[in-house]
Amino acid sequence: MSGALKVPFLDLVTPHAELKHELVSVFETALDTAAFNGGKAVEEFEKEFASFCQAEYCVGVGSGTDALRFTLLAAGIRPGEIVITVPNTFIATVEAIHQAGAFPVFVDVDERTSNMSPEALAAILENNCHFDSSAGRTIHRATGRPVAAIIPVHLYGQMADMNAIQDLADRYHLVVIEDACQAHGGEYFSTRDGQWHRAGSAGKAAAFSFYPGKNLGACGEGGAVTTNDPGIARKIRMLRDHGQAQKYYHEIEGYNGRLDAIQAGFLRLKLQHLEAWNEQRRQCASRYRKLLGSLPGIALPCEPSWAKSVYHLYVVQVENRLGLQQYLNEEGIGTGIHYPVPLHLQEACRSLGYRPGDFPVAEKKAAEILSLPMFPGLTDRQQVRVAEAVQSFAMTQKGILAAASD
Ligand SMILES: *Cc1c(COP(=O)(O)O)cnc(C)c1O
């Protein structure tokens, strides 16, 4: 095994090398026509991405963070209101809530899926809130603030338990906004209509990021909102463009948060490959399961029967995470940690007043998770190499004890 094959955590070079000529010609067309803002590329991409997500509308914006912030504003979340989300997400989820003037309240995640726990959500709504029937609103008892929305995060490419979450949202008159920034093409099975639905069509609106490392990535920055609500789509079109629907007639105060036309062109091209890339990721995941499934002490991702993950990340859980990460690093295998510090314990969120122990599942995961190499071009040989390294590390331990099992 020495002098062995190196395995990067992520390979962003190869897919762009393969598409280089087409990407360059997109760029040349933009230069030749000076089409840098709006126009055909953006409109066509919006149509195509809406259709990919099985949503009526798509509005391209500057980033996933813009998408979340604009969606909260457009969905009518008002300053001082509460938005419920999870602590084990990228910080942008909470930045957007705060920057829209709202207050994040966290609920813990499910031990198996790492996504929002419907039980924890139900508990906070039942025990820490009351329903004010004259106002038709759910009020958070400790702060007196109305609860307005829930943001489930489809973490690592797998959709949250939308059936249960939507049921609770309906009961408590809350809006559901999907953070789908990691889940382009992820699906869940709706018990309401007995059909599979894609991320981006499951809530009131959904936010996507096209940061280069996402399943669909720009060659720079980008994001989008999908929704079936024409009012929300219209409002976001204004918010991203200084509050104007007609040039220089500003209905509201907005932002500079547009998707640029060159990125839209790149995204159109790459969108044609997304289905196949996601399928390759799913095949890699099932290969990892075959290679690592019988190894004691390691918990592999759990995909419930009602979800189809697009494996933005392949995250395992082991007790000796640091040891495993160091060992793999010495073996030339790249890994990542998504994320090492849950948001309620981040310095930037100190004012929210949470303490260690508040979300035990999320905290345990933060200490034990490790993201293994996962990308569409990952080869059989590379995966065998990763699995052998994990196995030989396990041999030096007395088994790498799993924290969770499925
Ligand atoms: C990437 C990401 C975002 C933010 O997207 P940007 O395009 O980087 O602004 C938000 N939420 C989650 C869960 C993400 O993974």
Residues whose N, C-alpha, C, O or C-beta is under 5 A from the ligand:
A	BS01	LIG	S63 G64 T65 T89 F90 A92 T93 D179 C181 Q182 S209 F210 Y211 G222 G223
